[in-house]
Amino acid sequence: MDLSNLQQTWNRLEDKLEKSNRLNLELLRKVNLDRAQNKLKSLVWQQAITITFYLLAGAYFMHFCATHWENWNYVIAGGILAGWSFIASASAIHQLQLILTIDYSMPVLQLQKRLMSIKTAIIKNLRIAVWMLPFYMAFVVWISEVLFGIDFIAITDISALSWNFILSGLLIPVAWWMHRKLNPKNADKKWLNWLLQGSGSQLNEALGFLNEIDEFEKDPKREKEPRSF
Amino acid sequence: MTGRGRDKNRVDDLIQIIEENKGIIYKVVNSYCNDPNDQEDLVQEIMYHFLEGYERFDHQSKVTTWMYRVALNVSISFYRKSKTRKKYISPMPENIIQIKTEENEETMDREVAQLRHFIQNLDELNRAVMIMYLDGNSHEDIAEVLDLSESNVGTKIYRIKNKLKEHFKTE
């Protein structure tokens, strides 16, 4: 092939395609756009339900703090749980914002990145979840009060309490380790696939493409194109 | 003007724009999709996004830039979706495109077939660069559609053409 005539060759393809394809554009008048948006609507609903759940949980834990103001154990436990709920809701709001602002006329790399990051949001949510591990005592304190009406901290002797605090401290590096392990690179691992409800391979593919986009975006040192090419 | 009247004008404008630039759709679809049935689905999706996005198009950039962005974004996403894709096809009237498959490969001359084959073997992003380059778009336009720097576009085109050179040396 004569490379100097690439564009002419390409135009010949266009001619062939023009001859073999026929667009019936009048049919566009019949398209009902509302019906076509079901897919987006279901994603929006999913996120809206998640946000509502976390906001209600956050509000409930704030209320828990307010109604137990006289006991600092409850205030701290409720505060931690409220904080975690609000962080999770902020993450879900961010996801919803990404979904609602999908616009296929965005520059290709920007849009493809956005689509891929929506697909990988589940990993971010898991990462937020693991940071509750070191704060498990907050759950214990809250559950003890709500279910049994007892102050776990007050009734537990100092040595058992110390062990619980030590365990909490030890769980910080565990949470950090899990945070690191919940890495896009491990999406093909069985355990992560299980956590991701079987969507690991899709996620892996999405992340692979994100990496490709990053590589593609890198501006290499300019290579001069010879005029004669 | 009533909402329905505005919609009618909008669709009329869009139909005219697509009619004038339908080559963009044919080439993008043909470069990202081989199967005639899938090509029909892909055209449907592109049309849907044209219709849906045209209201927001502000005419600040060229209409062809907007068309390339939509067509490439939809095609790359379509290409990446696997078996689940069919579930999400937007409802569109059938036969929005008619593809006479028998005319495709057989009537293409060898060079065209070689070039098409080469382009279909590039990764999705380099394929987008090459389609736009071969369509005669400037580096500036390609950079705008993809969100790359012009120098980066230049380098990529240079590299792809080198690959192409090697490819045809070995054939």
HADDOCK unambig.tbl for C-alpha pairs under 7 A between the chains (distance, minus, plus):
assign (segid A and resid 1 and name CA) (segid B and resid 111 and name CA) 6.10 0.50 0.50
assign (segid A and resid 1 and name CA) (segid B and resid 168 and name CA) 6.87 0.50 0.50
assign (segid A and resid 7 and name CA) (segid B and resid 134 and name CA) 5.03 0.50 0.50
assign (segid A and resid 7 and name CA) (segid B and resid 135 and name CA) 6.92 0.50 0.50
assign (segid A and resid 9 and name CA) (segid B and resid 111 and name CA) 6.84 0.50 0.50
assign (segid A and resid 9 and name CA) (segid B and resid 112 and name CA) 5.73 0.50 0.50
assign (segid A and resid 10 and name CA) (segid B and resid 112 and name CA) 6.66 0.50 0.50
assign (segid A and resid 10 and name CA) (segid B and resid 134 and name CA) 6.32 0.50 0.50
assign (segid A and resid 12 and name CA) (segid B and resid 112 and name CA) 6.90 0.50 0.50
assign (segid A and resid 13 and name CA) (segid B and resid 112 and name CA) 5.92 0.50 0.50
assign (segid A and resid 14 and name CA) (segid B and resid 23 and name CA) 6.43 0.50 0.50
assign (segid A and resid 14 and name CA) (segid B and resid 27 and name CA) 6.64 0.50 0.50
assign (segid A and resid 16 and name CA) (segid B and resid 108 and name CA) 7.00 0.50 0.50
assign (segid A and resid 17 and name CA) (segid B and resid 26 and name CA) 6.42 0.50 0.50
assign (segid A and resid 18 and name CA) (segid B and resid 23 and name CA) 6.97 0.50 0.50
assign (segid A and resid 20 and name CA) (segid B and resid 99 and name CA) 5.78 0.50 0.50
assign (segid A and resid 20 and name CA) (segid B and resid 100 and name CA) 5.22 0.50 0.50
assign (segid A and resid 20 and name CA) (segid B and resid 103 and name CA) 6.23 0.50 0.50
assign (segid A and resid 20 and name CA) (segid B and resid 104 and name CA) 6.77 0.50 0.50
assign (segid A and resid 21 and name CA) (segid B and resid 97 and name CA) 6.74 0.50 0.50
assign (segid A and resid 21 and name CA) (segid B and resid 98 and name CA) 5.52 0.50 0.50
assign (segid A and resid 21 and name CA) (segid B and resid 99 and name CA) 4.68 0.50 0.50
assign (segid A and resid 21 and name CA) (segid B and resid 100 and name CA) 6.53 0.50 0.50
assign (segid A and resid 22 and name CA) (segid B and resid 97 and name CA) 5.52 0.50 0.50
assign (segid A and resid 22 and name CA) (segid B and resid 98 and name CA) 5.14 0.50 0.50
assign (segid A and resid 22 and name CA) (segid B and resid 99 and name CA) 6.77 0.50 0.50
assign (segid A and resid 23 and name CA) (segid B and resid 96 and name CA) 5.82 0.50 0.50
assign (segid A and resid 23 and name CA) (segid B and resid 97 and name CA) 4.47 0.50 0.50
assign (segid A and resid 23 and name CA) (segid B and resid 98 and name CA) 6.55 0.50 0.50
assign (segid A and resid 24 and name CA) (segid B and resid 96 and name CA) 4.89 0.50 0.50
assign (segid A and resid 24 and name CA) (segid B and resid 97 and name CA) 5.89 0.50 0.50
assign (segid A and resid 25 and name CA) (segid B and resid 15 and name CA) 6.22 0.50 0.50
assign (segid A and resid 25 and name CA) (segid B and resid 96 and name CA) 6.70 0.50 0.50
assign (segid A and resid 27 and name CA) (segid B and resid 93 and name CA) 6.39 0.50 0.50
assign (segid A and resid 27 and name CA) (segid B and resid 96 and name CA) 6.27 0.50 0.50
assign (segid A and resid 29 and name CA) (segid B and resid 11 and name CA) 6.83 0.50 0.50
assign (segid A and resid 31 and name CA) (segid B and resid 92 and name CA) 5.85 0.50 0.50
assign (segid A and resid 31 and name CA) (segid B and resid 93 and name CA) 6.96 0.50 0.50
assign (segid A and resid 33 and name CA) (segid B and resid 52 and name CA) 6.96 0.50 0.50
assign (segid A and resid 36 and name CA) (segid B and resid 90 and name CA) 4.85 0.50 0.50
assign (segid A and resid 36 and name CA) (segid B and resid 91 and name CA) 5.69 0.50 0.50
assign (segid A and resid 39 and name CA) (segid B and resid 88 and name CA) 6.60 0.50 0.50
assign (segid A and resid 104 and name CA) (segid B and resid 49 and name CA) 6.89 0.50 0.50
assign (segid A and resid 104 and name CA) (segid B and resid 69 and name CA) 6.97 0.50 0.50
assign (segid A and resid 104 and name CA) (segid B and resid 70 and name CA) 5.08 0.50 0.50
assign (segid A and resid 104 and name CA) (segid B and resid 73 and name CA) 6.06 0.50 0.50
assign (segid A and resid 104 and name CA) (segid B and resid 74 and name CA) 6.96 0.50 0.50
assign (segid A and resid 105 and name CA) (segid B and resid 66 and name CA) 5.92 0.50 0.50
assign (segid A and resid 105 and name CA) (segid B and resid 69 and name CA) 5.22 0.50 0.50
assign (segid A and resid 105 and name CA) (segid B and resid 70 and name CA) 4.83 0.50 0.50
assign (segid A and resid 106 and name CA) (segid B and resid 69 and name CA) 6.62 0.50 0.50
assign (segid A and resid 107 and name CA) (segid B and resid 69 and name CA) 6.11 0.50 0.50
assign (segid A and resid 107 and name CA) (segid B and resid 144 and name CA) 6.96 0.50 0.50
assign (segid A and resid 107 and name CA) (segid B and resid 145 and name CA) 5.12 0.50 0.50
assign (segid A and resid 107 and name CA) (segid B and resid 146 and name CA) 5.00 0.50 0.50
assign (segid A and resid 107 and name CA) (segid B and resid 147 and name CA) 5.40 0.50 0.50
assign (segid A and resid 108 and name CA) (segid B and resid 69 and name CA) 6.05 0.50 0.50
assign (segid A and resid 108 and name CA) (segid B and resid 72 and name CA) 6.98 0.50 0.50
assign (segid A and resid 108 and name CA) (segid B and resid 73 and name CA) 5.60 0.50 0.50
assign (segid A and resid 108 and name CA) (segid B and resid 145 and name CA) 6.32 0.50 0.50
assign (segid A and resid 108 and name CA) (segid B and resid 146 and name CA) 4.66 0.50 0.50
assign (segid A and resid 108 and name CA) (segid B and resid 147 and name CA) 6.76 0.50 0.50
assign (segid A and resid 109 and name CA) (segid B and resid 146 and name CA) 5.64 0.50 0.50
assign (segid A and resid 109 and name CA) (segid B and resid 147 and name CA) 6.15 0.50 0.50
assign (segid A and resid 217 and name CA) (segid B and resid 148 and name CA) 6.58 0.50 0.50
assign (segid A and resid 219 and name CA) (segid B and resid 152 and name CA) 5.20 0.50 0.50
assign (segid A and resid 220 and name CA) (segid B and resid 152 and name CA) 6.59 0.50 0.50
assign (segid A and resid 222 and name CA) (segid B and resid 151 and name CA) 6.35 0.50 0.50
assign (segid A and resid 222 and name CA) (segid B and resid 155 and name CA) 6.00 0.50 0.50
assign (segid A and resid 223 and name CA) (segid B and resid 155 and name CA) 5.59 0.50 0.50
assign (segid A and resid 225 and name CA) (segid B and resid 158 and name CA) 5.93 0.50 0.50
